[in-house]
Amino acid sequence: MGFPTMTRDLHCTEFQASIGLAVYALGFGVFPLVTTSFSEEIGRRPLYIGSLVGHILMHLTVALSKNIRTVIIARFLAGGFGSTGAVMVGGTIADIWGPHERSLPMSIYSFAAVGGTGLGPVAAGWVEMNPRLQWRWIQWIHMILTGVILVLVVAVMKETRSTIILIRLAKKLRKETGDFRYRARAEDEQGSLRTLIYISCTRPLYLLLTEPTVLTISIWVGFAWGILYCLIESIGPIFKNLHGFNQGQIGLAFLGIVIGSFLGFWTNLYQERLYQKHFANRGPEARLYMSCVAGVVFPVGMFIYAWSSFTQVHWIAQMIGMVAFIWASFTIYLAVFTYLADCYGPFASSALAGQSLFRNLMGMAFPLFTEQMFAALTYKWANTLFAFVAVLLFPIPFVFFLYGARIRARSKFSRLVLEKEIG
């Protein structure tokens, strides 16, 4: 939302500004390959705190930057620091709730993650329009809000990882009693940090490249995530050029993302009822009922968004297409998390890290060609092309819903989970 005044102040092109958007997603994808290992070694709470401090400093760097190169580097690092919270949320939820209890907290988190993408620009558009604030104050406001989160984490959040808690308890007992027989099993089983980082970096890539389930689902959700980033970048020029919106009104158009996420949140409550009802017979594939519907709605929403890109068509038509697309994306996003977690059990964090890497690489790549693509093909045909690709991908959830058990039986990693459940 701050592109107009940032390109003016830093004397850069809109494409260079788009790189700042793209590299944020790159940091989101790459950093977790390393940082997830540290949560096993030092616990989740220190990593949350350290990442929030880094995130604040990167917003400060962008707010004070004098050239676009500084913005791009700081945005990459901001994405890396910001990714820690996003990646560790699943682990923190798993620390606190059992498998049958996790759907609601994961839905709340997903609503915040996806819906927040639309909520931020609602305020940022009006900040950009204010001549006393503009793009730098978007960063200052982000930094202040992140500081509030940091204070809350320090004040109320406790360590949740069980192995770290037991190690600390054993150390406390040894110190208080002088009896060195008090030891946590995790102290003897812990590998070196170097080994943990090696496994954390290589296993997600191995699963992504060798597991058909992880690769196929990553392509599916990666395409949806890439389109989401394209949508974020295209809303501004579309609503400005076609419907004459000012920057504040463009920000309000992002409410479509919030509404779609909200509908996805409530849809997942129904999906959870279906899961509880059919899990005994269908296994992890019971997670995919609503994602099959989303696979159909996804291209439909994109076609609506594409074919209402005319000045004579009321802007509400594009909002309806956007809401449908975001609802489908939200449902797909949440289904991927829960389905891979069920399929891969103890290897779920690596499977999710692999899909997260691929998904965020798509989020990085797509905005880099959005401006040129819309200029060459027009809004209508560029979004239509995306919709046709979505049509080619929509059978994916149906294939896993019908044949997922057979596919898992042939997988080395998910077969181990299956044999453990049967045993």
Protein Blocks (a to p, Z undefined) as FASTA:
>chain_A
ZZmmmmmmnopafklmmmmmmmmmmmmmmmmmmmmmmmmmnojklmmmmmmmmmmmmmmm
mmmpcbfklmmmmmmmmmmmmmmmmmmmmmmmmmmpcfklmmmmmmmmmmmmmmmmmmmm
mmmmmmmmpmklmmmlmmmmmmmmmmmmmmmmmmmmccfbfklmmmmmmmmmmmmnopak
bccfklmmpccfklmmmmmmmmmmmmmmmmmklmmmmmmmmmmmmmmmmmmmmmmmmmmm
mnopafklmmmmmmmmmmmmmmmmmmmmmmmmmmmmmmmmnmmmlmmmmmmmmmmmmmmm
mmmmmmmmcfklcfklmmmmmmmmmmmmmmmmmmmmmmmmmmnmmmmmmmmmmmmmmmmm
mmmmmmmmmmmmmmmnojmlmmmmmmmmmmmmmmmmmmmmmmmmmmmmmpmklmmmmmmm
mZZ
